[in-house]
């Protein structure tokens, strides 16, 4: 069903109202007509857009349907949250310890379990050996994601600096190659 004729008539009516308002009251009236027309258009669109179908009774609505892709908005907000978490982790050590470190640790645990059959928590020595690959350059990276290391408390004078960008980049590269 095409709604083009209704939309054309609405646009013509709004244009006629703007011209009449300008002729009677000047440019300020055009602004008022434009704002009223925009508000009216939004109200009209609310009724023109079909509502989503109602769920059948008894259907479990506790979580998203895995077959249905998430809305675009959630991917945007998810990306924004990840970028914010990365920026916070680089600025503050407590933010790294609370937010990014557990994620990196879980990624490491799943990579080791899937590709090497090693449990990060049951056999940390084998996990460290697999992560570092016997290369001394990766020993410094291990300390950033070592599950046995206690979280570093915040200074009394202020926050300690977070994870350097280059170190974070090397950890991510190592996790990808692991």
C-alpha positions in Angstrom: 0.0 0.0 0.0 1.6 3.3 -1.2 1.3 6.3 1.1 2.9 8.6 -1.5 -0.3 10.6 -2.2 -0.9 11.3 1.5 2.7 12.4 2.0 2.6 14.7 -1.1 -0.7 16.3 0.2 0.9 16.8 3.7 4.0 18.4 2.2 1.9 20.7 0.0 -0.3 21.6 3.0 2.8 22.4 5.1 4.3 24.5 2.3 1.0 26.4 1.8 0.8 27.0 5.6 4.4 28.3 5.6 3.7 30.7 2.7 0.5 32.0 4.3 2.3 32.4 7.6 5.1 34.4 5.9 2.6 36.6 4.1 0.6 37.3 7.2 3.3 37.5 10.0 6.8 37.4 8.4 9.7 35.0 8.9 8.9 34.2 12.5 5.7 32.6 11.5 7.5 30.4 9.0 9.6 29.0 11.9 6.5 28.4 14.0 4.8 26.7 11.1 7.9 24.6 10.4 8.1 23.5 14.1 4.4 22.7 14.3 4.5 20.8 11.0 7.5 18.8 12.2 5.9 17.9 15.5 2.7 17.0 13.7 4.7 14.9 11.2 6.3 13.0 14.1 2.9 12.3 15.7 1.5 11.2 12.3 4.5 8.9 11.7 3.9 7.3 15.1 0.5 6.1 13.7 1.8 5.2 10.2 4.7 2.9 11.4 3.3 -0.6 12.1 3.8 -1.9 15.6 5.8 -5.1 16.1 3.7 -8.3 16.3 2.7 -9.4 19.8 4.4 -12.5 21.2 2.2 -15.5 21.5 1.1 -16.3 25.0 3.4 -18.6 26.9 6.5 -17.7 24.9 9.7 -17.3 26.8 10.9 -13.6 26.5 13.7 -13.9 29.0 16.4 -13.3 26.4 17.0 -12.5 22.8 16.3 -15.0 20.1 19.7 -16.1 18.7 18.2 -16.4 15.2 17.3 -12.7 15.2 20.2 -10.3 14.7 20.5 -7.6 17.3 19.4 -4.1 16.4 21.9 -1.7 14.9 21.6 0.5 18.0 23.0 -2.2 20.3 26.0 -2.7 18.1 26.7 1.0 18.2 26.3 1.2 22.0 28.4 -2.0 22.4 31.2 -0.5 20.3 31.0 2.7 22.2 31.2 0.8 25.5 34.2 -1.2 24.4 36.0 1.9 23.2 35.2 3.6 26.5 36.5 0.6 28.5 39.7 0.6 26.5 40.3 4.3 27.1 39.6 3.9 30.8 42.0 0.9 31.0 44.8 2.9 29.4 44.2 5.8 31.7 43.8 4.1 35.1 45.2 0.9 36.6 42.1 0.2 38.7 39.9 0.6 35.6 42.1 -2.0 33.8 42.0 -4.4 36.8 38.2 -4.1 37.1 37.2 -4.0 33.4 39.6 -5.1 30.7 41.8 -7.5 32.6 39.1 -10.0 33.4 38.0 -10.0 29.7 41.6 -10.6 28.5 42.0 -13.3 31.1 38.8 -15.1 29.9 39.9 -14.7 26.3 43.3 -16.3 27.2 41.5 -19.1 29.1 39.3 -19.9 26.1 42.1 -19.8 23.6 44.3 -22.1 25.7 41.4 -24.5 26.2 40.2 -24.6 22.6 43.6 -24.7 20.8 46.0 -26.3 23.3 43.8 -28.2 25.7 45.3 -26.3 28.7 43.3 -25.0 31.6 44.5 -21.5 32.6 43.3 -22.0 36.2 44.2 -25.7 36.7 47.7 -25.6 35.1 49.0 -22.0 35.2 52.6 -23.0 34.5 51.6 -24.8 31.2 49.4 -21.8 30.4 52.2 -19.4 30.8 54.5 -21.6 28.8 51.9 -21.7 25.9 51.3 -18.0 26.1 55.0 -16.9 26.2 56.1 -19.7 23.8 59.4 -19.7 25.6 60.2 -16.2 24.3 61.5 -13.7 26.9 59.7 -10.8 25.2 56.3 -12.2 26.2 57.2 -12.6 29.9 56.4 -8.9 30.5 53.0 -9.4 28.9 52.1 -12.4 31.1 52.2 -10.2 34.2 49.4 -8.1 32.8 47.0 -11.1 32.5 48.4 -13.6 35.0 45.3 -14.9 37.0 47.5 -15.6 40.0 48.6 -12.0 40.3 46.6 -10.0 42.8 44.9 -6.8 41.6 47.0 -3.7 42.2 45.2 -1.3 44.6 44.9 2.3 43.8 47.4 4.8 45.1 46.3 7.1 47.9 47.6 10.1 45.9 45.7 9.1 42.8 45.3 6.4 40.2 48.3 4.6 38.7 48.5 4.8 34.9 46.8 1.9 33.1 48.0 -0.5 30.5 50.1 1.2 27.8 48.6 1.1 24.3 51.6 -0.8 22.9 51.5 -3.4 25.6 47.7 -3.9 25.1 48.3 -4.2 21.4 51.0 -6.9 21.9 48.7 -8.8 24.2 45.9 -8.8 21.7 48.3 -9.8 18.9 49.6 -12.7 21.0 46.1 -13.8 21.8 45.2 -13.8 18.1 48.3 -15.9 17.2 47.9 -18.3 20.2 
